[in-house]
């Protein structure tokens, strides 16, 4: 088992899986998520010949892909580590069998064959369980990692199994589980939680968080929340002040779009909902173009493809519309002053989904808040964003501090 960041060293390369970064000869090398996933798989199985089928399963989730696509990713991986198909000093091709990382490899002082962090074998999700919320709705949850407890609040567009194969969410999960016993759950009516659920109200979402915390045996814990799970985390902290030690709130808001912008917000929301109804889960649709522009304008093709595939797996178009309507009506303005724990609020200057001013309002209204602005236009934090590591490092340092 690993204690600390998952970092592989081979040849003149350092593969930092926790931060999703590759360095060669001391300089960072940009690689696409699928190329990084291939390198991580080979590093984890260093010395072994990894069969072609296992590579396709780990990198592409078992989907059918062309030989040209596979060859292109292998060539890109070789180029990234300073190798090529002729020399094969680092990555060797075993014809009609698979690939082998032949360079001598070390991993945080341990053998790479020891495997990935606790609870995440070969990229699979940890054991998933179902908690019962106050109204009887089943909420899917999981725990991975070791250390101080941290609850990742459930939010729109997540799926406990797919998140571990997502080039968007997997780097974040790895990073959070590095130093914490990380509990995660799917929002009611989505992912692996029961789709036939009770009402989508703020109080119901708070009940769900409490049910997961109880089921996971979390007494006093920190919370990491993003986007619409931020109001839920704040409402939970007000209802259960004795249970929340600290909160990290990223890209959140005080008032939903319908509340803060009234008629204009209602019109924008309705336009977006029509796009959802017509293009949910459909590559190349107008909705995907609008979604990408709003939520992650700097997303790679692999990240956009992963998110598109996750849409239909995480919710029906009707449920997605219902959720967006509910989120647009959230208003926690009267709760902010009642929060008693220290809070780190982070928000990107260019966020087009939740305006930067909403992050400022959160920090202004919370009695014990630190505010961190970062130069990003992505509402969904992406590992290749230059600000991603700074944001996570600040969150880690904040969570590591002794209680005030």
N, C-alpha and C positions, 0 to 999 in steps of 0.2 A: 504494500500500500504506500501511497505517496504522502509525504508531509510537506506541503508547500507547493509552489507552482510546478506544473507539468512541463518540463523543459528537456528537449533532446539535443544532444551534441554529437555531430558526426562530420567527418572531413573538416572543412573550415566553416561549418554551418551551425547555427543555433535555431532550433524550432521551438518557439515559445507558444505552446498551445493555450495557455491561460489568457494571453493577450492577442492570440491569433496573428502572430508576427513571425517572419522568417528573416534571419540575418546571415549574411555570408561575408566573411573577411571583415567583420565589424560593421558592415553597412546593411541597412534594411533593404530587402528585396520584396517588391509587391507581387503577390500571387493571387489568383482568383480563388474563391472558396473551395471549389472542387479540387483544384490543384493542391491547396493546403490540406484538404481532407485526405488526399492520396498520400502525401508526404507523412502526415501524422499516422496513418495506418501502417505504412512501411516502417516508420521509426518504432512504433509500438511493437511490431513483430520483427524487429531487426534480426537479420541472420536467417530468418525463415523464408521459404518461398511461399508467397501469398497467392493462392489460386485466383484466377481471373474472376470466377463467380463471386468470391468474397470481396474483391475490389469493387465490382459493380454494385453489390449489396451495400457496402459501406459508403461509397462515394455517391451513387445515384439512387440509393434506396431500393435497389432491385429492379428499377424500371428498365425497359428495353432501350438500349442506346446503340448507336452505330459504331462499327469498328473505327471509323474515321474520328469520331468524337473521343473514344477511349485513347486512340493513338495520339491525338492532339494534346490531351491532358498529360499523358506520359511524357511527351516531348517537352511540354511546358515545365513539368516537374524537374526533368533532367536539366533543362536550361537554368532553372532557378537555383539549383545547387551546384552549378558549374560542371555539369556532366553532359555527355551526349551519347547517342545510340551506338557510336563506334567504339568509344573507350569503355563505357559502362563501368567507371571506377566507383561510382556511388550506387547507382541503381542498375541491377542486372536483369535482363529479360531471359527467362527460361522458356524457350519456344513451346507453344501450345500448352503451357502450364500456368505461368504467372510471373510475378515480379519479386525481386529480393533486394533489400537494402544491404549491400555487402560492406560498406564502410563501417569501421569500428564505431560503436554507438554507446553513449552513456546517457543516463536519465536521472537527474537530481541525485547522483551518487548511488542510484539503485539500478537494477537490471530492467531494461524495457519490458522484458517478458513478465514482470510483476503485474502489468496491466494498468488500466486507467484508474482514476480516483475511485474511492469506495462507492458502490451502488451504481456505477455506470459501466458495466462490462461491455467492451467492444462497441461502444456507441449506443447500446440499447438503453431504454428508459429504466429507471428503478422500478421496484414493485409498486403497483398502483392500487389504492384502496378507495372505498366509497364511504364518506361520512354522511350522516343525515342531518340536514339543516332543520331549523325550528319548524318550518312548514312541511317537513317530510321530504323535501327535494334532496336527491342524492348528489353529492359533490365529490368529484374525483380528486384525489390528492396523492402526493408522494413525498418522500424524504430522501435526501442524499447528502453525502459529505459528513464532516465531523467538526465540532467546535461550538462556539456560542450560537444559540438558535436565531435563525433569520427566516422570516416568512415573506415569500414573494407573493404579493397580492395578485389574485386572478384578474385578467383583463381580456379585452376583445382580441380575437384572432390568436388564440393559443390552443395547444393540444398536447397533453402530457407526453404522448409517445412521439409525435412528429417534432416537437420542440427540440428533442435530442438529436435529430437529423437535420435541423434547420440551420443554414448558414447565417441566419439572422439571430436566432435565440440561443443556439448551442454555445457560442463563445461567452455570452452573458451568464448562462447557467454554470459553465465551467468556472468562470471567474468568481461568482458568488459562492460556489460550493468549495472553493479553495480553502477558505478559513472558517466556514460556518456549517452548522447542521441546517441545511436548506430545505424548507418545506414549501412546496408549490401546489397549486390547485387550478383546475379549470373553472372558469366562471359558470354560474348556473345557466343551463340551457345550451351550453356550448361544449366543444371538445369531447371528453369522455365523461363529463358530468351528465346527469339525466336531462335529455332534451325536453321531455314533458315535465315542466317545472312550474313552480308558483310564480307570483308576480315579479316583474323586473323593477323593483323599487330599491332605493338606497338602503332602507332598513333591512330588506331581504338580503342584499349583498353583504351587509354587516353581519347578519345572522350566519351567512355562509362562512365568512372569515372566522367567526367564533367557533363554528362547528369543526372546521379544519384544525384550528389551534388546539381545541380540546382533544380531538381524535389523535393528533400527533404528540400529545403530551407536552405542549408548550405552555409554560406557566407565565414567565416574564420573558419577552423577546423583542427583537428589533423587526421593523417592517421595511421592505423595499417595494415601492409602488411607482407605477408609471401611468401616464395619461389618465383614463377615467377611473382607474383603481386608486388614484390619489384621494378623491373625495371619500371613497369607501374607507381608506386607511384612517383619514382624519376623523370620520364619524365613529369608527371603531375605537380610536384612541380616546375620544370624548366619553364613549359609553363604558370603556374598560381602562381607565387611566392607570390602574395598578398593574396591568399586564404589558404595557408598551414601554420599552426602555428608550428607544430612539427610532426615528423614521428618516428614510431617504426618499424624497419625493421628486420624481423626474418628469418634466413635460406635463405637469398637471394643470388644474384650473380650479377656480373658486366657483364660477358660474358656467353652466353649459351654454352652448351657442344660442339656444332659443331664449334663455333667460337674459343673457347679457346684451344680445343684439336685437331682441324683440322681433319686429316684423322682418327686418333684413335677415336675422339669424334663422327665422322660420323658413324664409324663402330659400336660403342657401341649403339648409338642412333637407328640405323637400326635394330640391334638385339633386342632391347627393343620394338621397334615398331612391329616387327613380333610376339613377345609374346603377345602384346596387341591384335593384329588381331585374334590370336588363342584362347585367354583365357579371354578376357574382360568379367567380371561379372560371371565367372564360378568358383565356389568353388572347390578347390583342383587342379586347373590347374597349369601348369608350370608358367604361368604368375602370379598367386596369390602368389606362393612361392617366385618368384623373386621380386615381388612388396613388399611383406611383409619384405623380407630380406633387401631391399634397403630403403624403405620409413619408416617403423615402425617395426624394428626387435623385439621390446619389446611389441608389441601389444597383447592384450588378445584375446582369441577366439571370444568373443563378439564384440570387436572392429574390428577384421578382418572380421567377418561375416557382420557387419554393413557396412564396407567399400566396400565389395564385392557387396552387394545389391545396394549400392548407385551408383556403376559404371554404370549399365544399366539405372538407373533413371536419371543420370546426363548427359550422353552423349552416342552416338552410338560408336561402335568400330572405325568406319571411322573418326568420329569427334575427338576422343581421339588421333588417329594417327596424324591427321592434326594439333591439338594443340601442341603435343609434337614436331613436326617438326618446328612449328613457334617459340616455346619457345627456342629451341636449337640454333636459329639464333639471339636471342636478343643480343645487344651490346650497353651498355650505358656509356662506358668509357669516351666519350667526354662530357657527361652531368654532371658528378659528381661535378666538380668544380663550376658549375653554381647554385647549390642548396644553398639557403640562410637561411633556417630554421634549428634549432637544430635537431639532429637525434640521436636516440639510435639504434645501430646495435648489434644484438645478433646472435650468431652462435655456434652450437655444435661441439666439437672436433671430434666426430666420424661420422658426417654426410656423408653418402655415395652418396647422390644425388647431393648436391652442396658442393664442398670441403670447408673445413675450411678456406683455403687461399682466397676463394672468399669473405667471410665475412671480412677478414682482408683488402682486396683490397677496399671494400666498405668504411670501416672506414678510410682508408688512403686517399682516394680520395675525401671524403666529407669534406668541409671546417669546419663544426662545428659538429663533430660526437663523441659520446661516444661509446666505444666498450665493449661488455660483452661476454666473452667466458663462455660456460657452458659444463659440463661433461655429454654429452648425445650422443648416437649414432642414435637417432631417428630424421629423417628429419621432420616428422609430430609430433609436440609436443603432448605428451600424459599426461593426468592428473595424472597418477600413477608414472610418472617419478619423481624421487627426485628433479630434477632441475626445474620442471614445475612451482612450486610455486615461486621459487626465480626469475625466468624469468618474471613471471607476476607481482610480487611485484616490481621489478625494473622498468617495463614498467609503472605501476601505479604511482610510485613516479616521474618518468620522466615526464609523462603527466600532473601531478599535479603542476609542477613548473610554476612560472610566466614566461611569455615570456622574453627571454634574450634581 
